[in-house]
Amino acid sequence: MAYENSTCSYFYKSDATLFLLIYGMVVIVGLLGNLSALVVIIWQIKCKNILAVYLASLSVSDLLTIFILPIEIINRTSKGLYFGELGCTITAAFFNINVYATMTFLSCIAMDRFVATVFPLQSRSLRSMKVAVLVSALIWLLVLLLCLHPLHLVQNKLYNSSQNCSNTHQMDKWTAHLNYFRIFVAFLVPFLLLVFSYCSIIRVIRRSPSLPREQKCKITGLLLAMTVIFIICYLPYHLLLFVYSYFSGGGADGCQTECSICLAYQISFTLTSLSSALDPFLNIFISKSIKQDLLQALRAIHLSSRMLVNPDETLRPHNLETTCQEPASRYVPPEALKSDQGKGGLSP
């Protein structure tokens, strides 16, 4: 590793195997998972499943990252700027869009589950398809404004002809202040909302006398797993982003500090892409109704392929029937919630 005090730019020679393994796994697993989930989610939206609106936006956000990952792999393994400075800027912008859109939609999913579980009766008036669509559109607008702001793209000049896209240059004060906003607002607010929502759900189900102990443990473990994955994917990156932003512009000492965390910063940034591969399995395929719809869709594809091979074979109508089911945003059976609320046992 080396650095230059005059420009505070630095570079290091390291094996890119770790980055390639993570990105390769995310592309393969994430592409199959999100495309499969998106097919079923579209059907769920037609069935007026409110939670499916947020899940659809989450899948789209994850797919954005997956489609840009091959370019990122080339950027990391090539010498110099393979796609030019513009290519590096666009790649970084797409990654930022995914990071903050994904975190926000994960928070929305947690809050939707919180409202549906803790307030099962009142949620009928609070939750609607129209509200979900408006909230999703607003989130996309805010994230795009944050990540594609012209001043951000113009002033954040991080590359020169002798670097590759994985190297970092000392940022100016304006970019450092923008990073503080990203850390304390765009990251911390969704994180706190997600933790509050899932902790509240856990508290409700643990106090419910109608749920068997095994189901309580299963639900609690699942919610804790979602929270831990969120922390692993996003907390290290934002902690190091804070350190990097704080010391930026600090002279020689600041440059030395930035160089010392360079590799850790790049690894933490790479970890944010793991969410794109894990989201379908932690937030979508856990739904019993979505898994049933997915199996029915696969069965329909299988039967259709058999018809292509054997045109004389007819499909029975009931094999392709799919029914709209109750949105699976509740972790607690509705009848259990209603009976427990009547007893006053689930009041938050």
Secondary structure, DSSP 8 states (H G I E B T S, - for coil): -EE-TTT--EE----THHHHHHHHHHHHHHHHHHHHHHHHHHHHHHTT-HHHHHHHHHHHHHHHHHHHHHHHHHHHHSSS-TTHHHHHHHHHHHHHHHHHHHHHHHHHHHHHHHHHHHSTTTHHHH--HHHHHHHHHHHHHHHHHHHS-HHHHHH-----TT--TT------HHHHHHHHHIIIIIIHHHHHHHHHHHHHHHHHHHH-TTS-HHHHHHHHHHHHHHHHHHHHHHHHHHHHHHHHHHHTT-HHHHHHHHHHTHHHHHHHHHHTTHHHHHHIIIIITT-HHHHHHHHHHHHHHHHHHHHHH-TT----GGGG-------TT-SS-HHHHHHHHHHT-S--
